[in-house]
């Protein structure tokens, strides 16, 4: 580990290796020109949030101006008092002077306290709105956005990245603005007192500028890389924790630990370089501060001996010299936090700049009642604009029909359901419901007429009753229990401690996969939809339980257009029409007997299942 940290120092152009052909890049390389533009856009978007509290923000800025002015007034009063004392003209004014000086610093403390309290309030409200907007926006993004990203990486933007912005707004923002005002005020007073000493003080400014430029060129990309690595690590952690059963089943513990170690090392290295290089800033500032102090003190002493300036002016000037470099030092100390916050804000706004799910057309309608007549006409679809997942699909489903989708894995069955529910829109052809093109129907209205029992089912943290009621939130307890009875879930629920009030953890862990599926079916029954989608709804249920719930499913599907994806023959045998898909194309359609007479893929699939069953029985 130590070797990995010190190795870059042995080369003229250090490179942080990230593995798998990735590199953080030379830390001595130039910062991309687009970076400043990205920062400007990020800060502009952040200002839109802060601007919503302009009145309170104006008060904060007023307090910052007052506190900066009082901070400049105190040393000036002390310097003037020293001159009065040396000249012996003070008389009885010392009491008034001490009282005035005390009031200056009391008001300085008060204005500093008020600006901090008010800024914390503004910061917390701003972060609250950002986090709320981001979470709400995530629910308006298309399914394709989530298919391409790890859940943990998305969660990192909601937590780590926004928290970095919060830390900066709470403390660093005021300090940065106060430092800038103090710097400007100090320079103005210094020029008024002694232009010569002011010019001598400015000797260190070019050195500061060169040092800051050299450092910030290297730390900006490093902080952004650290935030990205943190998101990747969170995604990896979420993935491995969710897949613990599989990891243990295949004895892959050591592999995932090594994967974690690799990602953790990336964070350590990017964080090490970011903090190490940016850590040079306060050291540089302190060194230049001492140099400036020595120059001013030496030259000022000579001027005082020659009578060019008073001792009081030297005292004031020395203090202002420190106040000149102190804001620069404060800015340097806050630079790490500022860079981290900008990197975090940029990742947040990257999501907020994503294209949302296509909006419904202005003339889109809501559905009051659905008969369930569905028609696919020459439908083609591709996920990434490449090869079509579905190609020229055409069929009709009459109201109340049960349509079964069969075919090998990857044939396009689930994709077809995704198009029907408008998770995606087709690239070619059209889909109509009761004669209305799906694009003319509001998505929310369309999906409210459908109930889903998906292969990748999900239960929320809460009671069993609440999970079933998710299908229809206004359902009574009796309706919830009746739905569970139809789904054959009532008996196992009542055997559990607390029955329907049994609390489930996230994703329903603590009950079997088959029991989860029964609850999902009960949820669909409770929704009482016009159309029903069953995607391998009985895949995790044993044969005996499946037979028991067939009556409930038949009652549910009666009078409703139903689309069923299933591999079990007894599930699809009674379908009014069976669509046979392979390679994204519709090869055959008809009922069970018709397709058996036709031969082809469906007959092969059925016979293949019969042979497997015969082998199992043997």
C-alpha positions in Angstrom: 0.0 0.0 0.0 2.8 2.4 0.9 4.5 1.6 -2.4 1.4 2.5 -4.3 1.3 5.9 -2.5 5.0 6.9 -2.9 5.6 5.4 -6.4 4.2 8.5 -8.3 6.8 10.7 -6.6 9.6 8.7 -8.5 8.4 9.9 -11.9 8.4 13.4 -13.5 4.7 13.0 -14.5 2.9 11.1 -11.8 0.1 8.9 -13.0 -2.5 7.2 -10.8 -3.3 3.8 -12.2 -6.9 2.8 -11.7 -6.7 -0.7 -13.3 -8.6 -2.2 -16.2 -7.0 0.2 -18.6 -8.2 3.3 -16.7 -6.0 6.2 -15.5 -6.8 9.2 -13.5 -4.4 11.1 -15.8 -1.2 12.9 -15.1 -1.4 15.2 -12.1 0.9 17.6 -13.9 -1.3 17.8 -17.0 -3.3 20.8 -18.0 -6.9 21.1 -16.9 -9.4 20.7 -19.7 -10.7 24.0 -21.0 -14.3 22.7 -20.7 -13.8 22.4 -16.9 -14.2 26.1 -16.2 -17.3 26.2 -18.4 -18.7 23.2 -16.4 -17.9 25.0 -13.1 -19.6 28.2 -14.3 -22.7 26.2 -15.3 -22.8 24.4 -12.0 -22.5 27.6 -10.0 -25.2 29.2 -12.1 -27.6 26.3 -11.4 -26.7 26.4 -7.7 -27.4 30.2 -7.6 -31.0 29.5 -8.9 -31.6 27.6 -5.7 -30.0 30.3 -3.5 -31.8 33.1 -5.3 -35.1 31.8 -3.9 -34.1 33.3 -0.5 -32.9 36.7 -1.8 -34.3 38.7 1.0 -32.6 36.6 3.8 -29.5 36.3 1.7 -29.3 40.1 1.4 -29.4 40.3 5.2 -26.6 37.8 5.4 -24.5 39.8 2.9 -25.2 43.0 4.9 -24.0 41.3 8.1 -20.9 40.2 6.2 -20.2 43.7 5.1 -20.7 45.1 8.6 -18.5 42.4 10.2 -15.8 43.0 7.7 -15.9 46.7 8.3 -15.8 46.3 12.0 -12.8 43.8 11.6 -11.0 46.6 9.8 -12.0 49.3 12.3 -10.6 47.6 15.4 -6.9 47.6 14.4 -7.1 51.1 13.0 -8.5 52.3 16.4 -5.6 50.6 18.2 -3.0 52.2 15.9 -4.5 55.6 16.5 -4.5 55.1 20.2 -0.8 54.2 20.2 0.0 57.4 18.4 -2.1 59.4 20.8 -0.3 57.8 23.7 3.2 58.4 22.3 2.3 62.1 21.6 0.9 62.4 25.1 -2.3 64.0 24.0 -4.7 61.3 25.2 -5.9 63.0 28.4 -9.0 61.4 29.9 -10.0 59.8 26.5 -8.7 56.2 27.4 -12.0 55.2 29.0 -14.0 56.3 26.0 -11.5 54.5 23.7 -11.7 51.2 25.6 -15.5 51.4 25.6 -15.6 52.2 21.9 -13.2 49.3 21.1 -15.3 46.9 23.2 -18.4 48.0 21.3 -16.7 47.4 18.0 -15.8 43.8 18.9 -19.2 43.1 20.5 -20.9 44.2 17.3 -18.4 42.3 15.3 -19.3 39.1 17.2 -23.0 39.8 16.9 -22.9 40.4 13.1 -20.7 37.3 12.7 -23.2 35.2 14.7 -26.2 36.4 12.8 -24.7 35.8 9.4 -23.7 32.3 10.4 -27.2 31.5 11.8 -29.0 32.9 8.8 -26.7 31.3 6.3 -27.2 27.9 7.9 -31.0 28.4 7.6 -30.6 29.3 3.9 -28.2 26.4 3.3 -30.5 23.8 4.9 -33.5 25.0 2.9 -31.5 25.0 -0.3 -30.2 21.5 0.3 -33.8 20.4 1.2 -35.0 21.7 -2.1 -32.1 20.2 -4.1 -32.6 16.8 -2.5 -36.4 16.9 -3.0 -36.0 18.0 -6.6 -33.5 15.3 -7.3 -35.6 12.6 -5.8 -38.7 13.8 -7.6 -36.9 14.1 -10.9 -35.6 10.5 -10.6 -39.3 9.4 -10.8 -39.8 11.3 -14.0 -36.8 9.7 -15.8 -37.4 6.8 -18.2 -36.7 3.2 -17.3 -33.7 3.2 -19.6 -31.9 5.6 -17.2 -32.0 3.1 -14.4 -31.1 0.2 -16.6 -27.8 1.8 -17.3 -26.8 2.7 -13.7 -26.2 1.0 -10.5 -28.7 1.9 -7.7 -25.9 2.6 -5.2 -24.3 5.1 -7.6 -27.6 7.0 -8.0 -28.0 6.9 -4.2 -24.6 8.4 -3.8 -25.7 11.5 -5.6 -28.7 11.9 -3.3 -26.5 11.5 -0.2 -22.8 12.0 -0.5 -22.8 14.6 -3.3 -25.5 16.7 -1.8 -23.9 16.5 1.6 -20.7 18.0 0.2 -22.7 20.9 -1.2 -24.4 21.3 2.3 -21.1 21.4 4.1 -19.8 24.2 1.8 -23.0 26.3 2.0 -23.1 26.0 5.8 -19.7 27.2 6.5 -17.4 27.9 3.5 -19.7 30.2 1.5 -19.8 32.9 4.1 -16.2 32.6 4.9 -15.2 32.9 1.2 -17.4 36.0 0.7 -16.2 37.5 4.0 -12.6 36.9 3.0 -13.0 38.6 -0.3 -14.6 41.7 1.3 -12.0 41.8 4.0 -9.3 41.5 1.4 -10.7 44.4 -0.7 -11.3 46.6 2.4 -7.8 45.9 3.7 -6.1 46.8 0.4 -8.1 50.1 0.3 -7.1 51.2 3.8 -3.5 50.1 3.3 -3.2 52.2 0.1 -4.6 55.2 2.1 -2.1 54.7 5.0 1.1 54.0 2.9 1.2 53.3 -0.8 4.8 52.3 -0.5 4.2 49.6 2.1 1.2 48.4 0.2 3.3 47.9 -2.9 5.8 45.9 -0.8 3.0 43.8 0.5 1.9 43.0 -3.0 5.3 41.5 -3.8 4.0 38.1 -2.5 0.7 38.3 -4.6 2.2 37.0 -7.9 3.8 34.2 -6.0 0.5 33.3 -4.4 -1.3 33.4 -7.8 1.3 31.2 -9.5 1.2 28.7 -6.6 -2.6 28.6 -6.5 -2.8 28.2 -10.3 -0.4 25.3 -10.3 -2.2 23.5 -7.5 -5.8 24.1 -8.6 -5.1 22.8 -12.1 -4.4 19.4 -10.5 -6.8 19.2 -7.6 -10.0 19.9 -9.6 -10.0 16.7 -11.7 -8.8 14.8 -8.7 -11.8 15.8 -6.5 -14.2 15.0 -9.3 -12.6 11.6 -9.8 -12.9 10.9 -6.1 -16.6 11.7 -6.1 -17.1 9.4 -9.1 -15.1 6.6 -7.4 -17.3 7.1 -4.3 -20.4 6.6 -6.4 -19.0 3.4 -8.0 -18.1 2.0 -4.6 -21.6 2.7 -3.3 -23.1 1.0 -6.3 -20.8 -2.0 -5.7 -21.7 -2.2 -2.0 -25.4 -2.1 -2.8 -25.0 -4.8 -5.4 -23.0 -7.2 -3.2 -25.3 -6.7 -0.2 -28.4 -7.4 -2.4 -26.7 -10.5 -3.8 -25.4 -12.1 -0.6 -27.3 -15.3 -1.1 -25.8 -15.8 -4.6 -22.3 -14.8 -3.4 -22.4 -17.3 -0.6 -24.0 -20.0 -2.8 -21.1 -19.8 -5.3 -18.4 -19.2 -2.6 -17.4 -15.8 -4.2 -16.7 -14.0 -0.9 -13.0 -13.5 -1.7 -13.7 -12.3 -5.2 -16.2 -9.6 -4.0 -13.8 -8.6 -1.2 -11.0 -8.1 -3.8 -13.4 -6.1 -5.9 -14.2 -3.9 -3.0 -10.5 -3.5 -2.2 -9.8 -2.4 -5.7 -12.5 0.2 -5.7 -11.6 1.4 -2.2 -8.0 1.8 -3.4 -9.2 4.0 -6.2 -10.9 6.3 -3.7 -7.8 6.3 -1.4 -5.5 7.2 -4.2 -7.6 9.9 -5.8 -8.4 11.3 -2.3 -4.7 11.0 -1.3 -3.5 13.1 -4.2 -6.4 15.6 -4.0 -5.8 16.2 -0.3 -2.0 16.1 -0.6 -1.7 18.6 -3.4 -4.3 20.9 -2.1 -2.6 20.7 1.3 0.2 22.6 -0.2 -2.0 25.7 -0.3 -2.1 26.7 3.4 1.6 25.9 3.7 2.3 28.2 0.8 0.1 30.9 2.2 1.7 30.8 5.6 5.2 31.0 4.2 4.3 33.9 2.0 2.5 35.6 4.9 5.6 35.4 7.0 7.7 36.8 4.2 5.3 39.7 3.7 5.3 40.4 7.5 9.1 40.5 7.5 9.2 42.9 4.6 6.6 45.3 6.0 8.1 45.2 9.5 11.7 45.9 8.3 10.9 48.6 5.8 8.3 50.2 8.1 10.8 50.4 10.9 13.2 52.3 8.7 10.5 54.7 7.6 9.5 55.3 11.2 13.1 56.1 12.2 13.3 58.6 9.3 10.0 60.1 10.5 8.1 59.2 7.3 5.4 57.4 9.2 4.3 57.0 12.8 4.7 54.0 15.0 0.9 53.7 15.2 0.7 53.4 11.4 3.3 50.6 11.5 1.3 48.8 14.1 -1.9 49.2 12.0 -0.1 48.3 8.8 1.4 45.1 10.3 -2.0 44.0 11.5 -3.5 44.8 8.1 -0.8 42.9 6.4 -1.8 39.9 8.4 -5.5 40.7 7.5 -4.4 40.9 3.9 -2.9 37.4 3.9 -5.4 35.9 6.3 -8.3 36.0 3.9 -6.1 34.4 1.2 -5.2 31.8 3.7 -8.8 31.2 4.6 -9.7 30.9 0.9 -6.9 28.4 0.5 -8.1 26.4 3.5 -11.7 26.3 2.1 -10.5 25.4 -1.4 -10.7 21.7 -0.7 -14.2 21.9 0.5 -15.2 24.2 -2.4 -13.8 21.8 -5.0 -15.5 18.8 -3.4 -18.8 20.7 -3.3 -18.6 21.8 -6.9 -17.8 18.2 -8.0 -20.8 17.0 -5.9 -23.1 19.7 -7.3 -22.0 18.9 -10.8 -23.0 15.2 -10.4 -26.4 16.2 -9.0 -27.1 18.6 -11.9 -26.0 15.9 -14.3 -29.0 13.9 -13.3 -31.3 17.0 -13.3 -30.1 17.7 -16.9 -31.1 14.2 -18.0 -34.0 13.9 -20.5 -37.2 13.0 -18.6 -39.6 10.4 -19.9 -41.2 11.9 -23.0 -44.1 14.1 -22.0 -47.6 13.3 -23.0 -48.8 15.2 -26.0 -50.9 18.3 -25.3 -54.0 16.6 -26.6 -53.4 13.4 -24.7 -56.5 12.0 -23.1 -57.4 10.2 -19.9 -59.2 6.9 -19.9 -62.5 6.6 -18.0 -63.2 3.1 -19.1 -61.2 0.5 -21.1 -62.7 -2.3 -23.1 -59.3 -3.9 -23.7 -59.0 -4.2 -27.5 -55.2 -4.1 -28.2 -53.7 -3.9 -31.7 -50.0 -4.1 -32.6 -49.4 -3.0 -36.2 -45.9 -3.5 -37.6 -44.2 -2.6 -34.3 -40.4 -2.5 -34.2 -38.2 -1.5 -31.3 -34.5 -1.1 -30.4 -33.2 -0.2 -27.0 -30.0 1.6 -28.1 -30.7 2.5 -31.7 -28.9 -0.7 -32.9 -30.3 -4.0 -33.8 -34.1 -4.3 -33.3 -35.2 -6.2 -30.2 -38.7 -6.5 -31.8 -39.2 -6.6 -35.5 -42.5 -6.0 -37.4 -44.8 -7.4 -34.6 -48.5 -7.5 -35.6 -51.4 -9.0 -33.7 -54.8 -8.2 -32.2 -56.2 -8.9 -28.8 -60.0 -8.7 -28.4 -61.5 -7.4 -25.1 -61.4 -10.0 -22.4 -59.0 -12.3 -24.2 -56.0 -14.0 -22.6 -52.9 -13.6 -24.7 -49.9 -15.8 -23.8 -46.4 -15.0 -24.9 -44.0 -17.8 -25.3 -40.5 -18.2 -26.7 -36.9 -18.8 -25.7 -35.1 -16.3 -23.4 -34.4 -13.1 -25.2 -37.2 -13.5 -27.7 -38.7 -10.1 -26.7 -41.6 -11.1 -24.5 -40.9 -8.7 -21.7 -40.0 -5.9 -24.2 -43.4 -6.3 -25.8 -45.0 -5.8 -22.3 -42.8 -2.8 -21.8 -44.2 -1.2 -25.0 -47.7 -2.0 -24.1 -47.4 -0.2 -20.7 -45.4 2.7 -22.4 -42.2 2.2 -20.5 -40.8 2.6 -24.0 -42.3 3.8 -27.2 -41.9 1.8 -30.5 -39.4 3.0 -33.1 -41.7 1.9 -35.9 -45.4 0.8 -36.3 -48.2 1.7 -33.9 -50.0 0.3 -30.8 -53.7 1.1 -30.2 -56.0 0.5 -27.2 -59.7 0.5 -28.0 -58.8 2.2 -31.3 -56.8 5.0 -29.7 -53.0 5.2 -30.3 -51.1 4.7 -27.1 -49.2 7.9 -27.7 -52.5 9.8 -27.5 -53.2 8.4 -24.0 -51.7 9.9 -20.8 -49.2 7.4 -19.4 -50.5 7.8 -15.9 -54.0 7.1 -17.1 -52.9 4.1 -19.2 -51.0 2.5 -16.3 -53.8 3.1 -13.8 -55.9 0.7 -16.0 -53.4 -2.0 -15.8 -52.1 -4.3 -13.0 -48.7 -5.9 -13.1 -47.3 -9.1 -11.5 -43.8 -9.0 -12.8 -41.0 -11.5 -12.8 -38.8 -9.1 -10.8 -41.4 -8.4 -8.1 -40.7 -6.0 -5.3 -42.2 -5.5 -1.8 -41.7 -2.4 0.2 -40.7 -2.0 3.8 -43.9 -2.1 5.8 -46.7 -4.4 6.9 -48.1 -7.2 4.7 -51.4 -5.4 4.7 -49.8 -2.2 3.4 -47.9 -4.1 0.7 -51.1 -5.6 -0.6 -53.0 -2.3 -0.3 -50.3 -0.7 -2.6 -52.5 -2.0 -5.4 -55.4 0.3 -4.3 -54.6 2.7 -1.5 -58.3 3.3 -0.6 -59.1 -0.4 -0.1 -60.6 -1.5 3.2 -59.1 -4.2 5.4 -61.8 -6.6 4.3 -61.0 -6.0 0.6 -57.3 -6.5 1.3 -58.0 -9.9 3.0 -60.4 -11.0 0.3 -57.7 -10.3 -2.3 -55.2 -12.4 -0.3 -57.8 -15.2 -0.1 -58.2 -15.2 -3.9 -54.4 -15.3 -4.3 -54.2 -18.2 -1.8 -52.0 -16.0 0.4 -54.4 -15.7 3.4 -53.5 -19.0 5.0 -49.7 -18.4 5.2 -50.3 -14.8 6.3 -52.4 -16.0 9.2 -49.7 -18.5 10.3 -47.2 -15.6 10.7 -46.9 -13.7 14.0 -49.1 -10.6 13.8 -50.7 -11.8 10.6 -51.4 -9.0 8.2 -49.6 -6.6 10.5 -46.4 -8.5 10.1 -43.6 -6.0 9.2 -41.5 -6.8 6.2 -38.0 -5.5 5.7 -36.9 -3.9 2.5 -37.6 -6.1 -0.6 -39.6 -8.4 1.6 -36.7 -10.4 3.0 -37.8 -12.8 5.7 -40.4 -14.6 3.6 -39.9 -17.0 0.7 -39.8 -16.1 -2.9 -43.1 -17.9 -3.5 -44.8 -16.1 -0.7 -43.6 -12.8 -2.1 -45.2 -13.7 -5.4 -48.5 -14.6 -3.8 -48.5 -11.2 -2.2 -47.8 -9.5 -5.5 -50.7 -11.4 -7.1 -53.0 -10.3 -4.2 -51.9 -6.7 -4.9 -52.8 -7.1 -8.5 -56.2 -8.6 -7.6 -56.9 -5.7 -5.3 -56.2 -3.2 -8.0 -59.2 -4.5 -10.0 -57.7 -3.5 -13.3 -59.1 -3.4 -16.8 -56.1 -5.1 -18.2 -53.7 -7.6 -16.5 -50.0 -8.3 -17.1 -48.5 -11.5 -15.7 -44.8 -11.8 -16.3 -43.8 -15.3 -15.0 -46.2 -14.6 -12.2 -46.1 -18.2 -11.0 -42.5 -19.0 -11.6 -41.6 -19.2 -7.9 -44.7 -21.1 -6.8 -44.7 -24.9 -6.4 -47.0 -26.9 -8.6 -49.5 -27.7 -5.8 -49.8 -24.0 -4.9 -50.0 -23.0 -8.5 -53.0 -25.3 -9.0 -54.7 -23.7 -6.0 -54.4 -20.2 -7.3 -55.5 -20.9 -10.9 -59.1 -20.4 -9.9 -58.3 -17.0 -8.4 -56.3 -16.0 -11.5 -59.1 -17.2 -13.8 -61.6 -15.2 -11.8 -59.3 -12.2 -12.0 -58.7 -12.5 -15.7 -62.4 -13.0 -16.5 -63.7 -10.1 -18.6 -60.2 -8.5 -18.7 -57.7 -8.5 -21.5 -54.7 -10.3 -20.0 -51.1 -10.8 -21.2 -49.3 -13.7 -19.7 -45.7 -14.6 -20.0 -45.1 -18.1 -18.8 -43.1 -21.2 -19.6 -45.3 -23.7 -17.8 -47.7 -25.4 -20.2 -50.6 -25.6 -17.8 -50.5 -21.8 -17.4 -50.8 -21.1 -21.1 -52.9 -24.0 -22.4 -56.2 -22.2 -21.8 -55.1 -19.0 -23.5 -57.3 -17.6 -26.2 -54.3 -16.8 -28.3 -50.6 -17.8 -27.9 -48.0 -15.6 -29.6 -44.7 -17.5 -30.3 -41.7 -15.2 -30.4 -38.1 -15.9 -31.4 -35.3 -13.4 -32.0 -37.7 -10.5 -31.8 -40.1 -11.8 -34.5 -43.6 -13.2 -34.2 -43.3 -16.7 -35.7 -46.7 -18.1 -34.9 -50.0 -17.2 -33.2 -53.1 -19.2 -32.4 -54.6 -21.3 -29.6 -52.9 -24.4 -28.1 -54.5 -27.0 -30.4 -54.0 -24.9 -33.5 -50.3 -24.4 -32.8 -49.7 -28.0 -32.1 -51.3 -28.9 -35.5 -49.1 -26.3 -37.2 -45.9 -27.8 -35.8 -42.9 -25.4 -35.6 -41.3 -23.8 -32.6 -44.3 -24.0 -30.3 -44.7 -27.7 -30.9 -41.0 -28.2 -30.3 -41.2 -26.2 -27.0 -44.2 -28.3 -25.8 -42.6 -31.6 -26.8 -39.3 -30.5 -25.2 -41.1 -29.9 -22.0 -42.9 -33.2 -22.2 -39.6 -35.0 -22.6 -38.1 -33.2 -19.6 -41.2 -34.1 -17.5 -40.9 -37.7 -18.6 -37.3 -37.7 -17.6 -38.1 -36.2 -14.2 -40.8 -38.8 -13.6 -38.5 -41.6 -14.6 
